[in-house]
Amino acid sequence: MKKALTIAGSDSGGGAGIQADLKTFQELDVFGMSALTAVTAQNTLGVHAVYPMTAEAVVKQIEAIGEDIGADAVKTGMLFNAEIIEAVAAQLRNYQWQNIVVDPVMIAKGGASLLQMEAISAMKKYLLPIATVITPNIPEAEVLTGMSILNVEDKLESAKRLHALGVKNVVIKGGHDENESESTDLLFDGKEFYYFTSKRIQTKNTHGTGCTFSAVITAELAKGETLYEAVCIAKDFIQAAIENHLEIGQGHGPTNHWAYRKRKSAKELAEL
C-alpha cells in the first residue's frame, strides 16, 4: 500500500483543498493522509473566511505522520504564509521524503487570495529547491517569475525561470490559455519540453481542478510512475472530471472525482 500526504488547506465545500486531494488519492488506490494548514469557510460562490493554523500545529501534524506512517509522496497546496512555508520545508528535509509536488495555490476560483504576497519569496527560497515538480497555472507562474505569459514563447521562458529557482521539473497548466478550443499543459524537465493537449470544455464547474491535477501526479509518483506518465494520467483524470462535472452549488461547481475510474472501468469492460 502506497501512501501520499497532502499539506494544504481545507475546503468546507469539498471541491478543492485536502478534500479534493484525499478523494483523488482514494480513486487512485493510494492511502491518503493530511496536514491541515488552514480552515476555509468556502462554497461554490467563493471563499468567505480563512483561518490559518499556527506553524507549530502544522509541524505537529507532519511529525505525527513522519514518526509513524511515513509517505511515498507529498503534495503541498495552500500554505498561506511564510512561517508555514519555512516550517513545512524544514520537515520535508528532516524526513528526507521524495516525490514532493508543489501546487503553489495563490488565488481561489472566485478571486480570494490564499497566499500572502510576502510568502512568495519564502516559497522560492525554502520550498522550490527541494521540490520534484511545481504545478502552477499561468497567473501563478507569472507571480513566481515576475513576467507576463501571453504566448507559447512566454510559457517556455517562464518554465526555464522556475527551473532556475531549483525545482527539478515544471508543469505549467494551460487552463488560463486564450485558446478557445484546446488546453495545453507544458512539462519542462530542465532539458526537454513536453506538451499535453486536450479539448477545452466550456463549463463554469472547474472548482478544484488544480488541486486534483497535482494530487493525481502525487498519487502516481507514490506508486512509482515516472513524472511523464504521472502527468499523462493527471491530464486524462482531470479531463474526465471536467467533462463529467457535477451540477452542485450556485457558482463554480466541483469536478467529478470518480469519472476517471468509471470511464476506465467502462473501457476495460468493452475490451473484454
N, C-alpha and C positions, 0 to 999 in steps of 0.2 A: 504494500500500500504506500503510494507516494503522497507526500504532504506538502501543502502550499500555505504560506502565511500572507495575509493581506494586512498592511499597516495603513489605515485610512479612516475616513470619517463615516459616520452613519447617516443614511438617508431614510428618514421615517416613512417616506412614500414607497420605499422598496425598489425603486428603479435603478439607482446608482449606488456608489459607495460600497461599503462592505457587504451590503445585502446583494448587490449585483455580483460582486466577486465570489461570495460563497455559493450563490446559485450556479454560477459558471463552473466553479471547481467541482461541484456535485455532478453537474451534467457531463463532465469530462472524466469522471471516475478518480478524482483526486480528493483526499481528505483536506478540508479547508479549516483554517484557523484565523483568528483575527486579533489585532491590537488596535483599539479604538483611539483615534487622535482628537476627535471632536464629535459632538452630537449636533445634528441639524434638525430644525423643525422645517420640513420640506414636503412639498407635494408636486403635482404636475404643473402647478401655476407658478412655482418658484421657491426660493429659499426665504423663509420668514425669520429665521434666527439661527445663529451659530454659537455653540457653547463649547469652546476648546477645552481639552483635557490639559492637565499640567504635564510638563515634560517628564516628571517623576512617575506619574501614573502610566504614561506610555512605556517608559522603560520597564516598570514592574511587570506589565503585561508581556513584553517581549522576553524578559528574563524567565517568566513562568513557563513559556514555551521552549526557550533555549535550554533550560536546565532539565527538561523532562522529555519533550516530544521531538524537538528538532524540526528542521524544514529542508525540503529538497529544492524549493524555490521561494522567493519572497517578492511580493509586489508592494510598492508604496504608491498611495494615492494622495488624497488631501492631507497635507501635513501642517497647514495653516500658518505656522510662524517659524522664525529662525531657530529658536530654542529647541523646538521639537525636531526640526530637521537635523540639527547637530547631534542631538541625543540619539536619534534613530540611526544615523550614520555610524556613531560610535558603537552601538550594539551590533550592527551588521558586521563591523570589523571584528568585534570581540568574539562573535560566534563563527566567524570565517565562513558565513553562508555564501553559497554560489548561486548563480542564476537570479540575479537581482534585476527586477523590472521596475523602472521608474516611470510612472504616469504623472507628469507634472501638472496636476489639477490646479487650475488657477481661477477659472470663471465657470459658474454653473450655467446650465442651458438658458435660464431666464435672465442671466446677466449679473447675478450676485457674485462678488469677489470671494473666493475661497482660499486665497493665499495672500498674506500681507506682502506688499511690494518689497519691503526690506529683507524678506526671506529669499528673494531671488539669488542674491549673492551667496547666501548660505548653501543653497541648493547646488550652485556651481562649485563652491569650494569643498563641501563635505560629501555630497551625495553622488554627483555625477562621476567623479574619479573611481568609484567602486561599483558603478552600475554596469550590468551586462548589456542592457539596452534601455533607451529612453524613447517614449512614445508620445510626443507632443502632437497636438493638432496645429494647424497653421498659425492661429493667433498666439498660441503658447510658444511656438518656435520663434515667432517674431519678438516676443518679450525676452526670451532667453538669449537671442543672438543680437538684438538691437537693430535688426534690419527688416525692411518690408519684404513680403513674399508675394509677388504679383504674377509670377510666371514660373515655368519649369526651371529656368536657369537660377532663379532666386531660391527655389526649393533645394536645388543641388548645392548651392553655396551655403545655405543655412545648415544643411546636413553636415557639410565639412566643418563649419564653425562649431557645431555642437560636438562633433567627434574630437575636435581640437581641445575641448574642455576636459577630456579624459575618459568620456564614456566610450565603451568598446564598439557599440553598434547604435545606429539611429534609425528609428522608423517615424517618418513624418506622415501623419494621416491626411487623407485628401478630402475629408468631408466638407471642408470650407472652400474647396476649389470653386472657381467660377464656371467650370464646365457643367453644362446643364444635363448632359446625357450620361456621363461616366464619373466615377470616383476612383482616383488612383493613389494608392499608398506607396511610399518610397522607402526602401531599406538601403542603408549605407553601412558597410562593414569596415570602412576605413580604406578599402581598395576598390570595391565594385559597387555599382548601383543596381538595385533590383526593383522592378515595378510590379504592382499587384492592382489590377484594374477590374472593376465590376460595374454593372449598370446602376446608375443613380436612381433611387426610389424616392418619388415625391411624396413625402409624408412629414407631418409635424411630430410624429411619435418616435423620437430618437433619443429620448432621455436615457442616459446611462450607457450610450454606445462606446464612449471612450474607456470607461471603467471595464466594461465587458470585454472589449477588444484586448486590452492589456492583461486582463485576467486569463483569457484563453492562452496567450503567449506564456504566462506564468505556469499554468497547469501543464502545458505541453513540454516546457523546459524541465519541469519537475519529473516528467515521465521519461526524459532522456532524448526527446526530439531535438533536432538541430534548430537553430533560430530561424533559418529559412523555412523549414517545414512548419514550425510553430506559427509563423506569420501567415503562411498559406491557410492553415486551419483557422486561424483567427479571422481571416478575411471571409472564408466560407461561413463560419459561425455567425458573424455579425451580419452578413448579407441575408442569411436565413432569418435571423432575429428581426431585421428591419422589414423584410418582405412579408413576414407573418406577424406584424406588430399588433399590439394589444390596444383595444379601444378602452383605455382606463383613464379616468380623470377628465378635466376640462381644458387642460393645457397641453404641454409637451409630454405625451404619454410614454410609457416604458416600452422597451423592445421585448421580444418573446424569447426567453432564455431556453425554452425546451424545443424550439423549432428545429434547430440543427440536429438534435437527437432523433426527432420524429422523421425528418427528411432522410437522414442516414438510414434509419430502420426501414423506411419505405423502399429506399433504393436497394437495400440488401435483400428484401423480400422479393422485389421484382426480378432480381438476378438469380433467384433460386430455380 
